[in-house]
Amino acid sequence: MQSDDSQKLRAGTPFPDIQVQMLDGEIKSLGKPENGHDWKLVVVYRGKHCPICTKYLNQLEMIKGAFFDNGVDIIAISGDSKQQLEEHLEKLTISFPIAYGLMIEQMQMLGLYISDPRSEKETDHPFAEPGVFVINAKGVIQIIDISNAPFVRPELEALANGLSFIRENDYPIRGTHE
């Protein structure tokens, strides 16, 4: 049974400062935009054991230009080890940054659902279920979507189109009623 140590992140609040490890050894701030962009899309995926995640990340690569055109930088991350990520890259055709080693405490900071593996064939560590976060130029969560199962995640083209609308129309952050 999962303990309730996670917190619920709220739209309109600052994205937590979480440092993540890249394959080349570089440490990046998960929610900080780079590459001349002022917004950030953070995709948390389950890990290399998840074929739906592989498909989702490859789909993201195909439409990443729609995010970049709207000033939205991209990073993906999982709780996988460096070796697991290196093995997963054999099935991925992506060029956006991907990090590894998201720790349980960081998953909890993000309010993610965390699962234990069903068997050693699946993976060898607890892992985060899918989460998508969009952080705006002020470092605030514009959009948040978390799931407790691999089958539910935002449709990427709809998300890209929605971000275009938000940015063009100064559309407010939704879901902030207390």
C-alpha positions in Angstrom: 0.0 0.0 0.0 1.3 3.4 -0.9 1.8 5.9 1.9 0.4 9.3 1.4 3.6 11.3 1.5 3.0 12.9 -1.8 1.6 16.4 -2.1 -0.9 17.6 -4.6 0.6 20.3 -6.8 -1.7 23.0 -7.7 -2.1 24.9 -11.0 -0.9 28.5 -10.6 1.8 27.6 -8.0 5.5 27.5 -8.6 6.9 24.3 -10.0 9.3 22.6 -7.5 13.0 23.1 -8.0 14.1 19.5 -8.8 17.6 18.7 -10.1 17.8 15.8 -12.5 20.7 13.8 -14.1 21.3 13.7 -17.8 23.2 10.9 -19.5 26.2 13.1 -20.1 26.5 13.8 -16.4 25.0 17.3 -16.6 22.6 18.3 -13.9 19.5 20.2 -15.1 16.7 21.9 -13.3 13.6 19.9 -14.4 11.2 22.8 -14.8 13.6 25.5 -16.2 13.2 26.2 -19.9 16.3 26.2 -22.2 17.1 26.5 -25.9 15.7 30.0 -26.2 12.2 28.9 -25.0 10.4 30.5 -22.1 8.0 27.7 -21.2 8.7 24.1 -20.3 6.9 20.8 -20.9 7.9 18.1 -18.4 6.9 14.5 -19.3 7.3 12.0 -16.6 7.1 8.4 -18.0 7.1 5.0 -16.3 10.3 3.7 -17.7 11.7 1.4 -20.4 9.5 -1.5 -19.3 6.4 0.4 -20.6 5.7 0.1 -24.3 3.0 2.8 -24.1 5.7 5.2 -22.8 8.0 4.3 -25.7 5.2 5.0 -28.2 4.3 8.3 -26.4 7.9 9.6 -26.4 8.3 8.8 -30.0 5.0 10.6 -30.8 6.3 13.6 -28.9 9.4 13.6 -31.1 7.2 13.7 -34.2 5.3 16.8 -33.0 7.9 18.6 -30.9 8.1 21.4 -33.5 4.6 22.5 -32.6 5.8 22.9 -29.0 9.0 24.7 -30.0 7.0 27.0 -32.3 5.1 28.2 -29.2 8.3 28.7 -27.1 7.8 25.5 -25.1 11.0 23.5 -24.3 10.7 19.8 -23.6 12.3 17.3 -21.2 11.3 13.7 -20.3 12.3 11.8 -17.2 11.7 8.5 -15.4 12.9 6.7 -12.3 15.0 4.4 -14.5 18.7 3.9 -13.9 21.3 5.2 -16.3 21.7 1.7 -17.8 17.9 1.3 -18.2 17.7 4.6 -20.0 20.6 3.7 -22.3 18.8 0.4 -23.1 15.6 2.3 -23.7 17.2 4.7 -26.1 17.6 1.8 -28.5 13.8 1.8 -28.9 13.4 5.6 -28.9 13.9 8.0 -31.9 14.0 11.2 -29.9 16.2 14.3 -29.9 14.8 16.2 -26.9 16.5 15.9 -23.5 15.7 12.8 -21.5 16.8 12.4 -17.8 16.9 9.4 -15.5 16.9 8.6 -11.8 13.9 10.5 -10.6 13.8 9.6 -6.9 10.8 8.6 -4.9 11.0 11.8 -2.9 11.0 13.8 -6.1 8.0 11.8 -7.4 6.2 12.7 -4.2 7.1 16.4 -4.5 5.4 16.3 -8.0 2.3 14.6 -6.5 2.8 11.6 -8.9 1.3 8.2 -8.3 4.0 5.6 -7.6 3.7 1.9 -8.4 5.7 -1.1 -7.4 6.7 -3.5 -10.1 4.5 -6.6 -10.7 7.6 -8.7 -11.2 11.3 -8.5 -11.8 10.5 -8.8 -15.5 8.8 -5.4 -15.4 11.5 -3.5 -13.6 13.6 -3.5 -10.4 12.3 -0.4 -8.6 9.2 1.6 -7.7 8.3 3.9 -10.6 6.2 7.0 -11.3 3.0 6.7 -13.2 2.6 9.2 -16.1 2.6 12.9 -15.4 2.7 16.0 -17.7 3.5 19.5 -16.4 3.6 22.7 -18.4 5.5 25.5 -16.6 5.0 29.1 -17.9 7.6 31.9 -18.2 7.0 32.8 -14.5 8.0 29.3 -13.3 4.4 28.6 -12.4 2.4 25.5 -13.3 0.1 26.4 -16.2 -1.1 22.8 -16.8 -0.9 19.6 -14.8 -2.0 16.1 -15.7 -1.2 13.1 -13.6 -2.5 9.5 -14.0 -2.4 6.4 -11.9 -2.2 4.1 -14.9 -0.3 3.9 -18.2 -3.3 4.1 -20.4 -4.3 7.7 -19.6 -2.2 10.7 -20.7 -2.8 13.9 -22.6 -3.1 13.6 -26.4 0.0 15.5 -27.5 -1.4 17.2 -30.6 -4.3 18.5 -28.6 -1.9 19.7 -25.9 0.3 21.5 -28.4 -2.8 23.2 -30.0 -4.1 24.1 -26.5 -0.8 25.7 -25.6 -0.8 27.7 -28.8 -4.3 29.0 -27.9 -3.2 29.8 -24.3 -0.2 31.8 -25.5 -1.9 33.6 -28.3 -4.9 34.6 -26.2 -3.3 35.1 -22.8 -5.7 32.4 -21.5 -5.6 32.2 -17.7 -4.5 29.2 -15.6 -7.6 27.1 -15.0 -8.5 25.1 -11.9 -7.3 27.6 -9.3 -10.6 28.1 -7.4 -9.9 27.6 -3.6 
